[in-house]
Amino acid sequence: MITDPTAIFAILAAVVVVSLWLERRWHLFRSFGAAFVGILLGMVLSNTGILPGTSSAYAFLVGPAVSAGIVLILLSVDVRTLAKAGPTMLLAFAIGAVGAMVGALTAAGLLAGQIGPETWKLAGQYAATYTGGGANFAAVGAALGTSGDLFAAGVAADVIVTAIWMAICLSAPILLSRSRRARAVDPDAVVELQDVSEAGGKLYASVGNVALMDIAMLALIVLGTLWVSAALGRTFTSLPSVLWLTTIALILAQIPRIARVRGAGVIGNWLILLFLVSNGAKSVVANIVAVGPPVVYFALITVGVHGLIIFGIGTLARIDPKTLAIASQANVGGSASAMALASARGWTAELLPGVAVGLLGNAIGNYIGLAVAAVAHGWLGG
């Protein structure tokens, strides 16, 4: 097994190259996208013992690297193009949050006998984490005093299921869109998809040659934004640093001189693809045996019910499949996952709304988690 962080980075970078090549070379892989292929290849490499399930390389990608990717991608966002997506994304996110609550309570009812007296705590933690991301899982677990063994098992199961759900969300909009086109063609939707495709071009090909000054400017912007947002996060502890990061990047993106800097979207998208491949590599199927199948089933049921509700009700409400997918990722994986999905598919019109509802989920996830735990405790006892 390869454990040297430098070698792991090299392999992850190679997976990104292979994924992009497959996406360009064959229609099948183009349909699923480089991000989906990268996750699958990452899972193959870790589950065959070539890559480890945990590494400092993955920790770096989850931290500074994905933050830098978020800054670079947001530099490609013109906020004037995003207004009409806000209410729809918020509705989709709300449907997904309800789905997470129903899913956690459903899983608790089905698996209480196998998990034991702390089932109600796990219900609260999974309702929280699948409303706004992993940070809520830890916060609610600490508040409820979940035992160490169950907490660790829940985290491992969450990592596996979140990676699987990212892969599903990458492909679900394609399948749903095909189904809709088979029934009828919505002219407005066609125009919107065309607009998104044109706007998303910056994520795959730089407009013009990237000069040394462009690289120097991007380095300054990214490092400065990371530094300032971290400092503000430490000073104003009530607001997470990712909120400052997003705000600063979006403000800078509206400055004409910075908006003309080339290469931001391409480099940012590459960092996001690395992040997604590392997510796949962290999903070691052998961990299912170690954490205990019931906990994995709990996460699967919670996310499965969430998926049925958000895509089912959302489709009936005629919400665009890509909006549902990004809202679902904001629920399940938080802002970073929503950003990763939107950037991987080139849906720039959904970038800011996805980040916004992800931050909303992080803010309200703890309240929802504790409320679901209280309901489950009263229902199941413990």
C-alpha positions in Angstrom: 0.0 0.0 0.0 1.2 3.5 -0.9 1.3 5.7 2.2 3.7 8.5 1.2 1.6 11.7 0.9 3.6 12.9 -2.1 3.0 9.6 -3.9 -0.7 9.7 -3.0 -1.0 13.2 -4.4 0.7 12.0 -7.6 -1.7 9.1 -7.9 -4.8 11.3 -7.3 -3.5 13.7 -9.9 -3.1 10.8 -12.3 -6.7 9.7 -11.6 -7.9 13.2 -12.5 -5.9 13.1 -15.8 -7.4 9.6 -16.6 -10.9 10.7 -15.7 -10.7 13.8 -17.9 -9.2 11.7 -20.8 -12.0 9.1 -20.5 -14.6 11.9 -20.4 -13.2 13.4 -23.6 -12.6 10.0 -25.3 -15.8 8.0 -24.8 -19.5 9.0 -24.8 -20.3 6.8 -21.9 -17.8 8.5 -19.6 -18.8 11.9 -21.0 -22.3 11.2 -19.9 -21.3 10.5 -16.3 -18.5 13.1 -16.2 -15.0 13.2 -14.9 -16.0 13.7 -11.3 -18.1 10.6 -11.2 -15.4 8.5 -12.9 -12.8 10.0 -10.5 -14.8 8.9 -7.4 -15.2 5.4 -8.8 -11.5 5.1 -9.6 -10.6 6.4 -6.2 -12.8 3.8 -4.5 -11.2 1.1 -6.7 -7.7 2.1 -5.7 -8.4 2.2 -2.0 -10.5 -0.9 -1.8 -7.8 -2.9 -3.7 -5.2 -1.8 -1.2 -3.2 0.5 -3.5 -4.3 3.7 -1.6 -5.0 4.0 2.1 -8.4 4.9 3.5 -6.9 7.7 5.6 -4.0 10.0 4.8 -2.7 13.5 5.6 -3.0 14.1 1.8 -6.8 13.7 2.1 -6.9 16.0 5.1 -5.1 18.7 3.1 -7.6 18.3 0.2 -10.6 18.5 2.5 -9.1 21.6 4.2 -6.9 24.2 2.4 -7.1 22.7 -1.1 -10.9 22.6 -1.3 -11.1 26.1 0.2 -8.7 27.4 -2.4 -10.8 25.7 -5.1 -13.9 27.4 -3.8 -12.2 30.8 -3.9 -11.0 30.2 -7.5 -14.4 29.0 -8.7 -16.3 31.8 -7.1 -14.0 34.2 -8.9 -15.8 33.1 -12.1 -19.3 33.9 -10.7 -21.2 37.0 -11.7 -23.8 37.5 -9.0 -26.1 39.3 -11.4 -26.8 36.0 -13.2 -27.9 34.1 -10.1 -31.0 35.9 -8.8 -33.6 33.7 -10.4 -32.2 30.5 -9.0 -32.4 31.5 -5.4 -36.1 30.7 -4.4 -36.1 27.5 -6.4 -32.9 26.3 -4.7 -34.2 27.2 -1.3 -37.4 25.2 -1.9 -35.4 22.2 -3.1 -33.2 22.5 0.0 -36.2 22.7 2.3 -37.7 19.5 0.7 -34.3 17.8 1.2 -34.1 18.8 4.8 -37.6 17.3 5.5 -36.4 14.2 3.7 -33.4 13.9 6.0 -35.7 14.2 9.1 -38.1 11.6 7.8 -35.2 9.4 6.7 -33.5 9.5 10.1 -36.8 8.7 12.0 -37.5 5.9 9.5 -34.1 4.4 10.0 -34.5 4.7 13.8 -37.8 2.8 13.8 -36.4 0.0 11.6 -33.0 -0.4 13.3 -33.6 0.4 16.9 -33.4 -3.3 17.9 -30.0 -3.8 16.2 -28.3 -0.5 17.3 -29.6 -0.3 20.9 -30.4 2.4 23.4 -28.5 5.1 21.6 -30.5 4.8 18.4 -32.2 8.1 19.1 -28.9 9.9 19.4 -27.8 8.5 16.0 -31.1 9.7 14.5 -30.4 13.2 15.6 -26.8 13.1 14.3 -27.8 11.8 10.9 -30.7 14.3 10.6 -28.2 17.0 11.4 -25.4 15.9 9.1 -27.8 15.3 6.1 -29.3 18.7 6.6 -26.1 20.7 6.3 -22.9 18.5 6.3 -20.5 16.7 8.5 -19.8 19.5 11.0 -23.3 19.1 12.4 -22.8 15.4 13.0 -20.0 16.2 15.5 -21.8 19.0 17.2 -25.0 17.1 17.8 -23.0 14.0 18.9 -21.1 16.1 21.5 -24.3 17.7 22.7 -26.0 14.3 23.1 -23.0 12.5 24.6 -22.9 9.7 22.0 -20.6 6.9 23.0 -17.2 6.8 21.3 -17.7 3.6 19.5 -21.0 4.6 18.0 -19.7 8.0 17.1 -16.7 6.5 15.3 -18.9 4.0 13.5 -21.3 6.8 12.4 -18.5 8.9 11.0 -17.1 6.0 9.0 -20.6 5.1 7.6 -21.2 8.8 6.8 -18.0 9.0 4.7 -18.9 5.9 2.7 -22.6 6.9 2.1 -21.8 10.5 1.3 -19.3 9.5 -1.4 -21.8 7.1 -2.9 -24.5 9.8 -2.8 -22.2 12.2 -4.6 -21.7 9.7 -7.4 -25.5 9.2 -7.6 -26.2 13.0 -7.7 -23.6 13.4 -10.5 -25.6 11.0 -12.7 -29.2 11.5 -11.5 -29.8 14.9 -13.4 -28.7 13.2 -16.7 -31.2 10.4 -16.3 -34.1 12.7 -15.1 -33.4 15.2 -17.9 -33.5 12.5 -20.5 -36.8 11.3 -19.0 -38.3 14.8 -19.2 -37.1 15.3 -22.8 -38.8 12.1 -23.7 -42.1 13.5 -22.5 -41.8 17.1 -23.6 -39.3 19.8 -24.4 -39.5 23.0 -22.3 -38.1 25.9 -24.4 -37.2 27.9 -21.2 -35.2 24.9 -19.9 -33.3 24.6 -23.1 -32.3 28.2 -23.0 -31.3 27.9 -19.4 -29.1 24.8 -20.1 -27.5 26.6 -23.0 -26.8 29.7 -20.8 -25.3 27.5 -18.1 -23.1 25.6 -20.5 -21.7 28.9 -21.9 -21.1 30.2 -18.4 -19.5 27.0 -17.3 -16.9 27.1 -20.0 -14.5 28.9 -17.7 -14.3 25.8 -15.5 -12.9 23.7 -18.4 -11.0 26.0 -20.6 -9.4 29.4 -19.9 -10.4 32.3 -22.0 -7.1 33.3 -23.6 -3.6 32.4 -22.6 -2.8 32.3 -18.9 0.1 34.7 -18.3 2.6 34.7 -15.4 0.8 37.8 -14.0 -2.5 35.8 -13.9 -0.9 33.0 -11.8 0.7 35.6 -9.5 -2.7 37.4 -9.1 -4.5 34.2 -8.4 -2.0 33.1 -5.8 -2.2 36.4 -4.1 -6.0 36.4 -4.1 -6.3 32.8 -2.8 -3.7 33.0 -0.1 -4.9 36.4 1.0 -8.6 35.3 1.1 -7.7 32.1 3.1 -5.7 34.2 5.6 -8.3 37.0 6.0 -11.2 34.6 6.2 -9.5 32.4 8.9 -8.6 35.5 10.9 -12.2 36.8 10.7 -13.5 33.4 11.7 -11.3 33.4 14.8 -12.4 36.9 15.7 -16.1 36.5 15.0 -16.7 33.0 16.2 -20.4 33.1 15.6 -19.8 33.1 11.9 -17.9 30.2 10.3 -14.8 31.0 8.3 -16.3 29.5 5.1 -18.9 32.3 5.2 -16.2 34.9 5.2 -14.3 33.0 2.5 -17.3 32.9 0.3 -18.2 36.6 0.9 -14.7 37.8 0.2 -14.3 35.8 -2.9 -17.7 36.9 -4.3 -16.9 40.6 -3.6 -13.5 40.3 -5.3 -15.2 38.5 -8.3 -17.3 41.6 -9.0 -14.2 43.8 -9.4 -13.6 44.2 -13.1 -9.8 43.9 -12.9 -10.0 40.7 -10.9 -12.8 39.3 -13.1 -10.4 39.6 -16.1 -7.7 37.4 -14.5 -7.6 34.2 -16.5 -7.4 30.6 -15.3 -9.2 30.8 -12.0 -12.1 28.5 -12.9 -9.8 25.9 -14.6 -7.4 25.6 -11.6 -10.3 25.7 -9.1 -12.1 22.9 -10.9 -8.9 20.8 -10.9 -8.6 21.2 -7.1 -12.3 20.2 -6.7 -11.7 17.1 -8.9 -8.8 16.1 -6.6 -11.0 16.6 -3.6 -13.7 14.3 -5.2 -11.2 11.6 -6.0 -9.9 11.7 -2.4 -13.5 11.3 -1.2 -13.7 8.1 -3.3 -10.4 6.9 -1.9 -11.6 7.4 1.7 -14.6 5.1 1.1 -13.0 1.8 2.0 -15.7 -0.8 1.7 -13.9 -3.0 4.2 -14.8 -0.5 6.9 -18.4 -1.7 6.7 -17.4 -4.8 8.6 -15.5 -2.8 11.1 -18.2 -0.2 11.9 -21.0 -2.8 11.9 -23.6 -3.1 9.1 -26.6 -1.7 11.1 -24.9 1.8 11.3 -24.2 1.7 7.6 -27.8 0.7 7.0 -28.9 3.6 9.1 -27.0 6.1 6.9 -28.2 4.4 3.7 -31.8 4.5 4.8 -31.6 8.1 5.9 -30.0 9.3 2.6 -32.2 6.9 0.6 -35.5 8.3 2.0 -34.0 11.9 1.6 -33.3 11.1 -2.0 -36.8 9.7 -2.7 -38.4 12.7 -1.1 -36.3 15.5 -2.7 -36.2 14.0 -6.2 -39.8 12.7 -6.0 -41.5 15.8 -4.7 -39.1 18.0 -6.5 -39.9 16.4 -9.8 -43.6 16.7 -9.1 -43.0 20.4 -8.4 -41.2 20.7 -11.7 -37.9 21.7 -10.2 -35.0 21.3 -12.5 -33.0 18.0 -11.8 -29.7 19.8 -11.5 -31.1 22.1 -8.9 -32.4 19.1 -7.0 -29.0 17.4 -7.2 -27.1 20.4 -5.9 -29.6 21.1 -3.1 -29.3 17.4 -2.1 -25.6 17.7 -2.0 -25.9 20.9 0.1 -28.0 18.8 2.5 -25.8 15.7 2.6 -22.3 17.1 2.2 -22.6 20.8 2.9 -21.4 23.8 0.9 -18.2 22.2 -0.4 -20.1 19.2 -1.8 -22.7 21.4 -3.5 -19.8 23.5 -4.9 -18.0 20.4 -6.1 -21.1 19.0 -7.9 -21.9 22.4 -9.5 -18.4 23.0 -10.7 -17.8 19.5 -11.9 -20.9 19.8 -14.2 -20.3 23.4 -15.2 -23.5 24.7 -13.6 -22.2 28.1 -12.6 -25.7 29.6 -12.2 -26.3 27.2 -9.3 -22.9 27.8 -7.6 -23.9 30.6 -5.3 -27.4 29.3 -4.4 -25.8 25.9 -3.6 -23.2 27.5 -1.3 -25.9 29.7 0.3 -28.2 26.8 1.2 -25.2 24.7 2.3 -24.4 27.5 4.8 -28.0 27.6 5.8 -28.0 23.9 6.4 -24.9 24.2 8.6 -26.6 26.9 10.6 -29.9 25.1 11.2 -28.7 21.5 11.1 -27.9 21.3 14.8 -31.4 22.5 15.7 -33.0 20.0 13.4 -30.8 17.2 14.7 -31.6 17.9 18.3 -35.3 18.1 17.5 -35.3 14.8 15.7 -33.3 13.2 18.6 -35.9 14.5 21.0 -38.7 13.0 18.9 -36.9 9.7 18.5 -36.1 9.6 22.2 -39.8 10.1 23.2 -40.8 7.5 20.6 -38.2 4.8 21.2 -37.1 5.6 24.7 -33.5 5.0 25.7 
